[in-house]
Amino acid sequence: MSVVITKKGIKSISGATRPEIGKTYHYAVTSLYEGAVSSIGDNDISWVLYKKQASGEWKKVNGPVKKGRSVTYSFGQIAYGHEFLIEAYRYNPEVKAPPGLIVRPQQGPPRIVKAAILDAEGAVISGKAHYGQSVTLQVTTENMVGQELKMELWEEDMGKDSWVDSDDLLWRNARVRVEDASGIVSRKVSLSPTLRDKGGNWYEEGWEQEVYLSASLAGGTQVESPVQIVSLEAPKVAPVRR
């Protein structure tokens, strides 16, 4: 005599199976097994996310446990090219689809998320940088793996009491390829006196420069281009303009 096991959990869920990187999507329970109680509360339903390994096995992605009949998921740039399994369950996940959903994140419109100037320790410079030190110019992107962007370092001068308009280009790399799955590109630059003098401005004691890191999509396509501003201490001895 065979024993029939009646399932009492979640039978199916719905949601995007090809979500775009960087966007938020809703996933919801759509049906229960016949043995389940229809009055299951939101706190009785848990959600779990798995990532497919090279071996073909599913490995649980660490993170807070989501609860309820409907939850949201979003996938960062590093998820591109990978396969995931989303499942809702009451007692124990079955680790398969159905009842779960196989999800393959896709690249959407290219976007530059942020630009930052980092010190030697990898921290964003919040105070003043100094001539003679090396910095890392870092740009974080979404949906741009395999594409190229342009990074530029500009300066603007500030006197003791007011700004002096300028549009001096200090450094440029016009063809930076986004290769890392994280979407982050970095370039090291030395804030040398030579770089300082490219601004073509004269300096006096008490002057400062503000350096702007900007980024844009190569080829002329306009996308969001954040800037990071860092004050640089003026040189002790001002170069003489001839």
N, C-alpha and C positions, 0 to 999 in steps of 0.2 A: 504494500500500500504506500503510494507516494505521498509526501507531505507538500502541500501547496503553501508557499510563503507569500503572504499578502504584504505588499509594500505600502508604507504609510507616510511617505514623504512627498517631495516635490517631483512632479512628473515632467514638467517642461518650463522653460523660461523664454523670454523674447528680448531682442535687443540687436544692435548693430554688430554684424559679423566682420565688417571691413571699416572700422572706425578710423577717422583721420587723426594723425598725430596732433596732440595739443588741444583737441576738442573734448568736451564732456558729453557722455551718452548715458541714457537711462536704460536699465535692465530690470525686467519685472517678471514675477511668477505668473504664468498663464494657466497652469492646471496642476491638480493634485492627483496622486494615485487614489484608486477607489477605496483603499483602506484608510485613507487619511481623514482626519476630522476637519470638516469645513470651517470650524470656528478657530482654526489655528491663528494665534495672534502674531503681530509683527515681531515680537521678541523671540518667537519660536523658530523663526526662519533666519538662518545664517548664510553668508555668501563666502565663497573661496575662489581664489584666482591661482591657476597653475600655469607654468611656463614649460613648453616642450623642450626636452634636452636632446643632445645629439644622438643619444642612445634610443630615442623614441619614448622615453618615460616622461611622465608629468611630475614636475617638482613644484611644490607649493611656494608661492611668492609671499614673503613675509610682509606683514602690515596689519593695521587694525582690522578686527572682524566687523564686517558690515552686517546690519540687521534690518529686517523688514521685507515687505512684499515688493518693494521697488527701491533700487539703489542706483548710484551713479559710478561710472568708471571713466578714467581718462588715461591715455597712454603717452608717455614722453618719447622723445626722439630715440632713446636707446632701445625702445620696443620694436622699432622698425626692422623688418626682416625676420621677426620671430613669430611663433604661433602660441596662442594662449587658449586656456579652457576656463570659462566662467561657469560656476555651478552654484545653485541655491539648494539648501538641504535643511531638514529638520533634525535628524539624528546623526547620520554619517554620510558624507559625500560618496557618490558612486564613482567619481573620477572618470567620467565618460560623457559622450554626447550622443543622443540625449541621455539624461535630462539636462546636461549642460550645453553650452554653445562654444563652438570653435571660433576663435577670433584671430584675425590677421590684420594688425594695424597697417594703415596705408599712409603714404606721404600726401599731404594736402598742399595748399599754396605755400610757397617759400616765405619764411618770416625770420627776421633778425630779432631775437628776443632781448638781448642786452649786450652792451660793450663795457669793458672794465679794464682798468690799469692796475696791475698787481705788483706787490713788492717781491723781494727775493724769497719770502716765506710763503708766497701764494695768497696773501691777504689783499683785499681791495685797499688801495691807498686812500685814507680818509683825511690825512693831514697834508703836510707839504712834502713833496719829493725834492730831491737835491740833484743838482748837476753832478755828473760823475757816477751816479748809481745806475744799475741796470734794472729795467722793469719788464714785465710781461704784458703785452697787449692781448686781451682775450675777448673773443666774440662768441656768444652762444646763439645758435640758430635752430630752427625747426624746419623740417621738410626740405633740407638742402644738401643731404648727403650725395656726393658725386658732383655737386655744382660748385661754382666759383663765386667768390665775393671780393670786394675791394675794401681794404683797410687803409685809413689815412689818419695821420696825426697832425693836428693844426695847433696854432698858438694865437692867443690874444693877450695883449699887454695891459697892465693896470698900473697907473701911477699912484702917488700917495693919496689922491683924492678922487680920481675919476678914471673911467675906462678909456682906452685908446683903441679905436676900431682898427682891426687888421684881419687879413685873411691869409696869413703866411702858412704855407704847407711845409712841414718839417720832415715828414716821412710818408712814403706811400708804398703799398704792395697791392698792385692792381689785379693780381690773379692768385688769390689764395683759395686752394681747393679744400672743400669740406670732406675729409676722409674718415674721421672717427665717427663711430656709430652714435656717440653722445651728441654730435652736432656742434661740438666746441672746437674752435681753432685758436691757436696761440702763436704769437711771435715775440721773441725777445728783442728789445731795443735798448741801446745804451744812451742815456741822456748826457751825451758828451758836449763839450763846448762847441764842437763843430756843428752838432745838431742845433744847439742854441743859436748860433750865428746865422743859420739858414733863414731865420725870421727876418733878417735884414734890418732890424731895429737897433737903435742905440739904447744904452742902459745907464741908469743912475742909481745911486744908493737909495734904497727904499722902494724900488720898482719890483714888481713881480710879474711872472707870466702865468697864464692859465692854459693848460694843454688840453685839447679836445681829441678824443679818439672817436672817429665815426666809422660806420660800416654800411655798405650798400651792395646790392646784388650786381655782379659784373654783367656787362652787356647793356647797361643803361636802364634796366628794369627798376622801377621805384618800389622800394619796400621800406618798412620802418627802419630808421637809422638812429639808434640811441647814441648819446655821447657821454663820455666820462670826463669830468673836469678835475684836474689836479694842479694845485698851485706849486710853482717851482721857486725856490729861493733865488734871488738875483745874484749874479756873480759879485764877488768882493771888489774886483777891479773891472771897471767898465771899459770895453774895447773902444778904441778911438775910431770914429768914422772919418774916412779919408775921402 
